[in-house]
Amino acid sequence: MIIANISTPLLGLVDTAVMGHLDNASFLAAVALAGLIFNFLFWGFGFLRMGTAGLSAQAFGANNTLELNAILLRAMVLAASISLLLLVFQQSIAAFSFYLINCNDSIEPLAQQYFYIRIWSAPACLCQYVILGWFLGRQNTTSPLLIVVTTNACNICLDLLFVVHYGMNTEGVALASVLAEYIGLIFGVLLVIRNIPVSSLSLSWPHLFQADKIKAMLLINGHLFVRTLCLIFTFSFFTVQGAKFGSAILAANAILMNFQTFMAYALDGFAHAAEALIGRALGAKNKALFQQSIKTTALWSLLVALLFTLTFNFAGQDIINSLTHLTEVREPAYEYLPWLIALPLISFSSFLLDGVFIGATLSRQMRDCILLSLFLVFLPSWYYTQDLANHGLWLALSLFMLMRTLIMLGYYLYYQRSIMQSLA
């Protein structure tokens, strides 16, 4: 899962590098701002993966093959429905999004160009979320690895083809993403057909559309949706506020956020493992598996977080140099690099606990944690540190990550006893 996950931020690094080596920082800034919109649209519907993984893991642990396959089909119907709405209302979404971002006149046309191409990847992206979550719930991490790496490898190759070879800019990056997502979806569907149990043939329409099962799925997904929107809002607010300090700061923050994203996706490998193992342990009522899963994933998350901190400390400037040749972007990136050096150790526990909560289907608690961290910590911290300019933004983000960890840990300790009793 770590290998699969880090291919996604690797794609972001390639996008940043190909844009960062063009002659104008506006191209990199445009992709960064347009990317905000798709963080809301696509990452916002990440509940399709998380909810499917948690429910599937518990069905797998209970050895309920019929329900396992019903979960896949219900989630695919939901993903297709959401995708259709996004395509139908794309003009309204774009108008509202660019009104909120309020970027300058030189960047907005490039960002809009990116948006109207990339939006057509919605069906492929959201259906992929479902397939990835379903495989993960079935304790199959090989298939997600193959799907994600195939998608992102195609995206990187198409990026280089369209931008470097054919001389395209933002439209080339967007087109590469669209084509790669559909290639990945086709590959994912083929893997599902290959892996789906024969018992799925007996799946009936009444079982598929059981009211209580659909209600439970929508309730869990609703909580996860709010949680994800709050998380996206935090990073989007960070980017928009950074844009007020000029294109150079915006581009520097975009480069540094690639560090954070790369680290988060790598550590999410342990979170995904926790989702699958915790869900399986609860479905099978296996206390030993639950305890061992917590200990092992926590230990390795800490070790990998420490590795990222050391890497950012000793090689951070070299990485920045590889992503852009623009001096006006490099210098501020160097200045704010220390925040990135500290973030892995501050935030790794929150990523891991996300996986634990998803596996245990504690979606309401996940939602509450993020709401408290956003409104009681991040926004007040930003407001009272505006005199620190961009350093204030990074301070607010770091405090947000720290508080999120502490609140989730408190929730976990509170529910741990009842969970252990259910496994006894």
C-alpha positions in Angstrom: 0.0 0.0 0.0 2.9 2.4 0.6 4.3 1.7 -2.9 0.8 2.2 -4.3 0.2 5.4 -2.4 3.5 7.2 -3.1 2.9 6.8 -6.8 0.2 9.4 -6.4 2.3 12.2 -4.9 5.0 11.2 -7.3 2.6 12.2 -10.0 2.2 15.5 -8.3 5.9 16.0 -8.2 6.1 15.3 -11.9 3.3 17.8 -12.6 5.1 20.4 -10.4 8.4 19.7 -12.1 7.2 20.0 -15.7 5.3 23.2 -14.9 8.1 24.5 -12.6 10.6 24.3 -15.5 8.5 26.3 -17.9 9.4 30.0 -18.4 6.6 31.4 -16.3 5.6 30.7 -12.7 1.9 31.3 -13.8 1.7 27.8 -15.3 2.6 26.2 -11.9 0.4 28.5 -10.0 -2.6 27.8 -12.3 -2.2 24.0 -11.9 -2.0 24.5 -8.1 -5.2 26.6 -8.0 -7.1 24.4 -10.4 -6.0 21.4 -8.3 -7.8 22.9 -5.3 -11.1 22.5 -7.1 -10.4 18.9 -7.8 -9.3 18.3 -4.3 -12.9 19.2 -3.3 -14.6 17.4 -6.1 -12.6 14.1 -6.1 -10.8 13.9 -2.8 -14.1 15.2 -1.2 -15.7 12.0 -2.4 -12.9 9.9 -0.9 -15.6 8.4 1.3 -16.3 6.1 -1.6 -13.0 4.4 -0.9 -12.9 4.7 2.9 -16.5 3.7 3.5 -16.3 0.8 1.0 -13.0 -0.4 2.7 -14.4 -0.4 6.2 -17.7 -2.1 5.3 -16.0 -4.6 3.0 -13.3 -5.5 5.7 -16.0 -6.3 8.2 -18.0 -8.4 5.7 -14.8 -10.2 4.8 -14.0 -10.9 8.5 -17.5 -12.3 9.0 -17.0 -14.4 5.8 -20.2 -12.9 4.3 -19.3 -13.2 0.6 -22.8 -12.2 -0.6 -22.8 -8.9 1.4 -19.2 -8.3 0.3 -20.2 -8.1 -3.3 -23.4 -6.2 -2.6 -21.2 -3.5 -1.0 -19.2 -3.2 -4.2 -22.3 -2.8 -6.4 -24.1 -0.4 -4.1 -21.0 1.8 -4.0 -20.5 1.7 -7.8 -24.0 2.9 -8.3 -23.4 5.8 -5.9 -20.1 6.7 -7.6 -21.7 6.7 -11.0 -24.6 8.9 -9.8 -22.3 11.5 -8.2 -20.1 11.6 -11.4 -23.1 12.3 -13.5 -24.1 15.2 -11.3 -20.6 16.6 -11.5 -20.6 16.5 -15.3 -24.1 18.0 -15.6 -23.3 20.9 -13.3 -19.7 21.5 -14.3 -20.3 25.1 -15.6 -21.9 26.1 -12.2 -19.2 24.4 -10.3 -16.5 26.2 -12.2 -18.1 29.6 -11.9 -18.6 29.2 -8.2 -15.1 27.8 -7.6 -13.2 30.5 -9.5 -15.4 33.2 -7.8 -14.3 31.8 -4.4 -10.6 31.5 -5.4 -10.5 35.0 -6.9 -7.1 34.4 -8.6 -5.5 37.1 -10.8 -6.2 37.6 -14.5 -3.0 36.0 -15.7 -3.7 32.7 -13.9 -7.5 32.2 -14.1 -7.7 31.4 -17.9 -5.0 28.8 -17.5 -6.7 27.3 -14.5 -10.1 27.2 -16.2 -8.5 25.5 -19.2 -7.3 22.8 -16.8 -10.6 22.5 -15.1 -12.8 21.9 -18.2 -10.6 19.1 -19.4 -9.9 17.4 -16.1 -13.6 17.3 -15.0 -14.2 14.5 -17.6 -12.2 12.2 -15.5 -14.8 12.2 -12.7 -16.5 8.9 -13.5 -13.2 7.0 -13.8 -11.8 8.6 -10.7 -14.8 8.0 -8.4 -15.4 4.4 -9.6 -11.7 3.7 -9.0 -12.1 4.8 -5.4 -14.8 2.1 -4.9 -12.7 -0.6 -6.5 -9.7 0.3 -4.5 -11.7 0.3 -1.2 -13.3 -3.0 -2.1 -10.0 -4.8 -2.8 -8.5 -3.3 0.4 -11.4 -4.6 2.5 -10.9 -8.1 1.0 -7.2 -7.9 2.3 -6.0 -7.8 -1.3 -3.4 -5.1 -1.6 -1.8 -6.4 -4.8 -4.7 -5.3 -7.0 -4.8 -1.7 -5.6 -1.1 -1.5 -6.1 -1.4 -2.6 -9.8 -4.3 -0.2 -10.4 -2.8 2.9 -8.8 0.7 2.4 -10.2 -0.7 1.7 -13.7 -2.8 4.9 -13.6 -0.1 7.1 -12.3 2.6 5.6 -14.5 0.4 6.3 -17.5 -0.3 9.8 -16.2 3.4 10.6 -15.8 4.3 9.3 -19.3 1.4 11.2 -20.8 2.5 14.4 -18.9 6.0 14.2 -20.3 4.6 13.4 -23.8 2.1 16.3 -24.0 4.1 19.0 -22.1 7.8 18.2 -22.9 7.4 16.6 -26.4 4.4 18.4 -27.8 4.9 21.8 -26.0 1.5 21.9 -24.3 1.1 23.5 -20.8 -1.8 23.2 -18.4 -4.1 21.5 -20.9 -1.5 18.8 -21.4 -1.3 18.1 -17.7 -5.1 17.9 -17.5 -5.5 15.7 -20.6 -2.9 13.3 -19.3 -4.8 12.9 -16.1 -8.1 12.2 -17.9 -6.7 9.5 -20.1 -4.7 7.9 -17.3 -7.8 7.7 -15.0 -9.8 5.8 -17.7 -6.9 3.4 -18.4 -6.8 2.7 -14.7 -10.6 2.2 -14.4 -10.6 -0.3 -17.3 -7.7 -2.2 -15.7 -9.5 -2.2 -12.3 -12.8 -3.5 -13.7 -10.8 -6.4 -15.4 -9.3 -7.2 -12.0 -12.7 -7.2 -10.3 -14.1 -9.6 -12.9 -11.1 -11.9 -12.3 -11.4 -11.8 -8.5 -15.1 -11.7 -7.8 -16.4 -14.9 -6.2 -18.8 -17.1 -8.1 -21.3 -16.7 -5.3 -22.0 -13.2 -6.5 -24.1 -14.7 -9.2 -26.7 -15.5 -6.6 -26.9 -11.8 -5.5 -30.6 -10.7 -5.8 -32.0 -7.2 -6.3 -33.8 -7.3 -2.9 -30.6 -8.1 -1.1 -28.6 -5.5 -3.1 -31.1 -2.7 -2.3 -31.9 -3.5 1.4 -33.0 -0.3 3.0 -31.1 -0.8 6.2 -27.9 -1.6 4.4 -28.2 1.4 2.1 -29.1 3.7 5.0 -26.0 2.5 7.0 -23.7 3.0 3.9 -25.1 6.6 3.3 -24.8 7.5 7.0 -21.1 6.4 7.2 -20.3 8.0 3.9 -22.1 11.2 5.0 -19.9 11.5 8.1 -16.7 10.8 6.0 -17.8 13.3 3.4 -18.0 16.1 6.0 -14.7 15.0 7.5 -13.0 15.1 4.1 -14.5 18.4 3.1 -13.1 19.9 6.3 -9.7 18.5 5.6 -9.7 19.7 2.1 -11.0 23.1 3.2 -8.0 23.4 5.5 -5.4 22.8 2.8 -7.4 24.9 0.2 -7.7 27.8 2.6 -3.9 27.5 3.2 -3.3 27.7 -0.5 -5.7 30.6 -1.2 -4.2 32.6 1.7 -0.7 31.9 0.5 -1.7 33.2 -3.0 -2.3 36.6 -1.4 1.5 36.9 -0.9 2.2 36.6 -4.6 2.8 34.0 -7.3 6.3 33.2 -6.0 5.0 32.4 -2.5 2.1 30.4 -4.0 4.4 28.4 -6.2 6.9 27.8 -3.2 4.0 26.6 -1.0 2.8 24.3 -3.8 6.3 22.8 -4.0 6.5 22.3 -0.3 3.0 20.8 -0.1 4.3 18.1 -2.4 6.6 17.2 0.4 3.6 17.0 2.8 1.5 15.1 0.3 4.2 12.6 -0.5 4.7 11.9 3.2 1.0 11.7 3.9 0.4 9.2 1.1 3.3 7.0 2.3 2.1 7.0 5.9 -1.4 6.3 4.6 -0.1 2.9 3.6 -0.2 1.9 7.3 -3.6 3.6 7.7 -4.9 1.5 4.8 -3.4 -1.6 6.4 -5.1 -0.7 9.7 -8.4 -0.2 7.9 -8.3 -3.7 6.4 -6.9 -5.5 9.5 -9.1 -3.7 12.1 -12.2 -4.2 10.1 -11.3 -7.9 9.6 -10.6 -8.3 13.3 -14.0 -6.7 14.3 -15.9 -8.8 11.7 -14.2 -12.0 12.9 -14.2 -10.9 16.6 -10.5 -11.5 16.8 -9.1 -9.7 19.8 -5.5 -10.8 19.2 -5.5 -9.5 15.6 -6.9 -6.2 16.7 -4.2 -5.6 19.3 -1.4 -6.8 17.1 -2.6 -4.6 14.2 -2.5 -1.5 16.4 1.0 -2.2 17.8 2.6 -3.1 14.5 1.2 -0.3 12.3 1.9 2.3 15.1 5.6 1.3 15.4 6.2 1.3 11.6 4.3 4.6 11.1 6.7 6.2 13.7 9.8 4.8 12.0 8.8 6.0 8.5 7.8 9.4 9.9 11.2 9.7 11.4 12.8 8.7 8.1 10.9 11.5 6.3 12.0 14.1 8.8 15.6 13.1 8.3 15.2 13.1 4.6 13.6 16.6 4.5 16.3 17.9 6.8 19.3 16.7 4.8 18.0 16.6 1.2 15.1 19.2 1.3 16.9 21.9 -0.6 18.2 19.5 -3.3 14.6 18.3 -3.8 13.4 21.9 -4.2 16.1 22.5 -6.7 15.0 19.5 -8.8 11.5 20.8 -8.9 12.1 24.3 -10.2 15.0 26.4 -11.6 13.2 29.7 -10.7 15.2 31.6 -8.1 12.2 33.6 -7.0 10.5 30.3 -6.1 13.5 28.5 -4.6 14.4 31.1 -2.0 11.0 31.3 -0.2 10.8 27.5 -0.4 14.1 27.2 1.5 12.8 29.7 4.1 9.7 27.6 4.9 11.3 24.2 4.6 11.7 23.8 8.5 8.0 23.5 8.9 8.0 20.5 6.6 10.8 18.9 8.5 8.7 18.9 11.7 5.4 17.9 10.2 5.9 14.1 9.7 6.4 13.6 13.5 3.6 15.9 14.3 1.0 14.3 12.0 1.8 10.6 11.6 -0.5 9.5 14.4 -3.5 11.2 12.9 -3.0 9.4 9.6 -2.8 6.0 11.4 -5.8 6.7 13.6 -7.8 7.5 10.5 -7.3 4.0 9.4 -8.3 2.6 12.8 -11.5 4.6 12.9 -12.4 3.6 9.3 -11.9 -0.1 10.0 -14.0 0.3 13.1 -16.6 2.4 11.1 -16.3 5.2 13.7 -17.2 7.7 11.0 -19.1 10.1 13.3 -16.1 10.4 15.6 -13.8 11.1 12.7 -16.1 13.9 11.6 -16.2 15.4 15.1 -12.4 15.3 15.4 -11.8 17.3 12.2 -14.5 19.8 13.0 -13.0 20.6 16.4 -9.5 20.8 15.0 -10.6 23.1 12.2 -12.8 25.6 14.1 -11.1 25.6 17.5 -7.5 25.5 16.3 -6.7 26.1 12.6 -8.9 29.1 11.9 -8.2 30.9 15.2 -4.5 30.2 14.8 -4.4 31.7 11.3 -6.4 34.7 12.4 -4.1 35.6 15.3 -0.9 34.9 13.4 -1.6 37.0 10.3 1.3 39.4 11.2 3.6 36.4 10.6 2.5 36.3 7.0 3.3 32.9 5.4 5.0 31.6 8.5 1.7 32.2 10.3 0.0 29.9 7.7 2.5 27.1 8.3 2.2 27.5 12.1 -1.6 27.3 11.9 -1.3 24.1 9.7 1.1 22.5 12.1 -1.1 23.2 15.1 -4.1 21.8 13.2 -2.2 18.6 12.6 -1.1 18.4 16.2 -4.6 19.0 17.7 -6.1 16.5 15.2 -3.7 13.9 16.5 -4.5 14.6 20.2 -8.3 14.7 19.8 -8.3 11.4 17.8 -6.1 9.8 20.4 -8.5 10.9 23.1 -11.5 9.4 21.2 -9.6 6.2 20.6 -8.8 5.8 24.3 -12.4 6.5 25.2 -13.8 3.9 22.8 -11.0 1.3 23.3 -12.7 -0.4 26.2 -16.0 -0.9 24.5 -14.3 -2.2 21.4 -12.2 -4.7 23.4 -15.4 -5.9 25.2 -17.1 -6.5 21.8 -14.1 -8.7 20.8 -14.0 -10.7 24.1 
